[in-house]
Amino acid sequence: MKILVTGAAGFIGFSTARALLARGDTVVGIDNINDYYDPTLKRDRLAQLGDNFTFHRIDFSDHAALDAALAGETFDSILHLGAQAGVRYSIENPRAYVQANLVGHLNLLEVARARAVPMVYASSSSVYGGNKTLPFSVADRVDHPMSLYAATKKADELMSETYAHLYRIPLTGLRFFTVYGPWGRPDMAMWIFAKAIIEGRPIAVFNQGKMRRDFTYIDDIVAGVIACLDNRPPDDGAEKAGGSIAPHRLYNIGNHRSEELIYMIGLIETAVGRKAEIDFQPLQPGDVPETCADIEAIGRDLGFAPTTSIDIGVPRFVDWYRTYTGV
């Protein structure tokens, strides 16, 4: 297959593109390599992708630039993973989220419509907001987002439902839960904590440490993403995961285990060989105390079953981080 991957220089986009290339697929990558975090890491990721990979540095929220870049390209499906990520940054720079996550998502839906190809796209576990029922299920209502980032991802799901209904495009939305691992993002807690502990600096831990997350290792995420690419939702009128009767599915991709943040920090301490100096702080605006994914739907439909616990995944990340940074 030939697959268009947006966010190809990002963590999940790069990791999935590498796996697709390894199994013999051809990948056309798109990324604007912005400076939300160090672009050097993004370029280093891209450097790992070799044969059968074509890259276009463009902003997919610019529909004219997107159409021009894709004018000579053909592909069988779209993997739309590019987005402006981050809950806290959406409070500082809300317009970036509207441009990338709303306008950009619409542009990719239009590409899928014009070319009559299926699309798998990134949503987020953030859409669950302050949901008190755990684990989070795709059958839950998600009408009360606690950040603009979450609101844009919910809007992406709604736009996708409309396009699946109007144009019968097979679409699959993936609600990712706290993805981590080698080549991860420097704005994520695991990277921030590992860097600070190695350097002997204090780490800020919010909600007085009373935080739990469904940490999901990147290899498990990639396996779920590729399973969705290989299994488009049928247009059969039956109700799909997430409740649609159009060819549109919504899935949680998580580890189905809610782990204490303090336990994750302890695993980093052990891997690094140094105790953390912890600065406990209040819960931050837009954040939630706990997440946990109900993955019954994607397990039932696609056989998704994560295999990597944080006891294994965190030391792997720390080993990669020390090798990559030379510390």
Disulfide bonds with the S-S distance in Angstrom:
none
